[in-house]
Amino acid sequence: MKAREAADAFVNLLLAGAAYGAWARMIFKDGAAQLSARGLWSLKFFTVLSNLFVGAVAAVMAIRQIRHLRGKGTGVSDRLLTVKLAATAAVALTFTVVMGFLGPVFGYGAMFNGANLWMHLIVPVAAMVQFVVLEADRKLPLTATLPAILPPLLYGTVYYANILIHGRTTGPNTNDWYGFAMWGNGIAVLIFGIICVVTYGLAVALRAGNQAVWKHRQKKEAT
């Protein structure tokens, strides 16, 4: 148990470093790449926000885990693990949208170039594997999947409201940088609805994998 917690803490530190390191690279170097921007303008992308979200939660978890390993504190709470599930589902959504929508539209080369390689692929895949394998240490109720809907719902609300208020516009400063409204506002709303459903499905799948590993470990320890 302690070895797994130590391993998870180490991966959490790496995950936090990778997420914020990739963001720094985008800010100072790769801002001109596809679906990238320099400075704080990069925060308009769900990719960036989801990576920073999972990186921040990973950092908090690592601190609590290290303290617990040193005999201080109670480690990762159920509430914090629920937040980690929401953050992991958010980057899983990033990975899914890139593979299924943005890659075909903008090209996979652009999606996996520079900082995008880390934000679109490495961090999401690492977070998903970590949650299913290393963080399977307790019973996690199905209700823990519900908060995962909030990040895309809040983001989609602001994204679509901005288009309704200021228009879609075109060119490098378009308000529809993901191209969701290229087929009309009605389709954009439908896409965001689908994204919320997909996110919840990803959260359910992540929880299912996590619980399957946890139950397998319980059976193994009981024999």
ZAMARGU-4260 file (C-alpha; in steps of 0.2 Angstrom, whole numbers, plus 5000, padded with zeros to 4 digits):
<rodrens>
0) 5000/5000/5000 | 5014/5012/5005 | 5024/5008/4989 | 5009/5011/4978 | 5005/5028/4987
5) 5023/5033/4985 | 5023/5028/4966 | 5006/5038/4964 | 5014/5053/4973 | 5029/5052/4961
10) 5018/5051/4946 | 5007/5066/4953 | 5022/5076/4954 | 5027/5072/4936 | 5010/5075/4930
15) 5009/5092/4938 | 5026/5097/4931 | 5022/5091/4914 | 5005/5100/4913 | 5012/5117/4919
20) 5028/5114/4909 | 5019/5112/4893 | 5008/5128/4897 | 5024/5138/4900 | 5031/5131/4883
25) 5015/5137/4875 | 5016/5154/4883 | 5034/5157/4878 | 5038/5147/4863 | 5023/5138/4854
30) 5010/5151/4855 | 5009/5152/4836 | 5005/5134/4834 | 4988/5127/4829 | 4975/5130/4844
35) 4989/5138/4854 | 4991/5156/4860 | 5005/5166/4869 | 5002/5173/4887 | 4986/5172/4896
40) 4976/5171/4880 | 4981/5152/4880 | 4968/5150/4894 | 4954/5152/4882 | 4957/5134/4876
45) 4949/5120/4886 | 4964/5109/4882 | 4975/5121/4893 | 4962/5123/4907 | 4959/5104/4908
50) 4978/5101/4909 | 4981/5115/4922 | 4966/5108/4932 | 4973/5090/4932 | 4990/5097/4936
55) 4984/5107/4951 | 4974/5092/4958 | 4989/5081/4955 | 5000/5093/4965 | 4988/5094/4980
60) 4987/5075/4980 | 5006/5073/4980 | 5008/5085/4994 | 4995/5075/5004 | 5002/5059/5000
65) 5020/5064/5004 | 5014/5070/5021 | 5004/5054/5024 | 5019/5044/5020 | 5029/5054/5033
70) 5016/5050/5046 | 5007/5066/5045 | 4989/5070/5039 | 4976/5057/5032 | 4982/5056/5014
75) 4970/5058/4999 | 4952/5060/5005 | 4937/5054/4995 | 4932/5071/4990 | 4949/5075/4983
80) 4949/5058/4973 | 4932/5064/4966 | 4940/5080/4960 | 4954/5070/4953 | 4941/5060/4943
85) 4933/5076/4936 | 4950/5082/4931 | 4955/5066/4923 | 4939/5065/4914 | 4942/5083/4908
90) 4959/5078/4900 | 4951/5062/4894 | 4939/5073/4885 | 4953/5083/4877 | 4961/5067/4871
95) 4945/5061/4864 | 4940/5077/4855 | 4957/5078/4847 | 4957/5060/4841 | 4939/5061/4835
100) 4936/5079/4829 | 4950/5091/4830 | 4963/5079/4822 | 4953/5076/4806 | 4949/5094/4805
105) 4966/5102/4808 | 4977/5088/4805 | 4985/5076/4818 | 5003/5084/4815 | 4997/5100/4822
110) 4988/5092/4836 | 5004/5083/4842 | 5016/5097/4839 | 5026/5105/4853 | 5016/5109/4869
115) 5001/5101/4860 | 5010/5084/4861 | 5010/5085/4880 | 4993/5093/4882 | 4983/5083/4869
120) 4992/5066/4872 | 5005/5063/4885 | 4996/5071/4900 | 4979/5064/4896 | 4985/5047/4894
125) 4996/5047/4909 | 4982/5054/4920 | 4970/5041/4914 | 4982/5026/4917 | 4986/5033/4934
130) 4969/5035/4940 | 4964/5017/4934 | 4979/5008/4940 | 4988/5018/4954 | 4973/5027/4962
135) 4962/5011/4964 | 4963/5010/4983 | 4945/5012/4989 | 4926/5010/4985 | 4921/5025/4974
140) 4902/5027/4972 | 4894/5031/4955 | 4889/5048/4961 | 4907/5053/4961 | 4906/5054/4942
145) 4893/5068/4942 | 4905/5083/4946 | 4915/5078/4930 | 4901/5086/4919 | 4904/5103/4927
150) 4920/5108/4918 | 4914/5106/4900 | 4897/5113/4905 | 4904/5129/4912 | 4917/5130/4898
155) 4903/5127/4884 | 4892/5140/4892 | 4905/5154/4892 | 4911/5148/4874 | 4894/5149/4867
160) 4888/5165/4876 | 4904/5173/4869 | 4898/5168/4851 | 4880/5174/4854 | 4886/5191/4861
165) 4901/5195/4849 | 4897/5184/4834 | 4908/5170/4827 | 4920/5181/4817 | 4933/5173/4806
170) 4952/5174/4804 | 4965/5172/4818 | 4955/5181/4831 | 4939/5171/4828 | 4928/5168/4843
175) 4925/5150/4837 | 4943/5144/4838 | 4937/5125/4839 | 4925/5127/4824 | 4910/5120/4834
180) 4899/5134/4826 | 4904/5132/4808 | 4888/5123/4804 | 4877/5135/4814 | 4873/5140/4832
185) 4860/5126/4834 | 4873/5113/4829 | 4886/5121/4841 | 4873/5119/4856 | 4871/5101/4850
190) 4890/5098/4850 | 4892/5105/4867 | 4877/5093/4873 | 4886/5078/4866 | 4902/5084/4874
195) 4894/5084/4891 | 4887/5067/4888 | 4904/5060/4882 | 4913/5068/4897 | 4901/5059/4909
200) 4903/5043/4899 | 4922/5045/4901 | 4920/5048/4920 | 4910/5032/4921 | 4922/5022/4911
205) 4937/5028/4922 | 4928/5024/4938 | 4923/5007/4931 | 4941/5003/4927 | 4947/5010/4944
210) 4934/4999/4953 | 4939/4984/4943 | 4957/4986/4948 | 4952/4989/4966 | 4941/4974/4967
215) 4955/4963/4959 | 4967/4969/4972 | 4955/4965/4986 | 4953/4947/4980 | 4971/4945/4978
220) 4975/4951/4996 | 4961/4940/5003 | 4969/4924/4996
</rodrens>
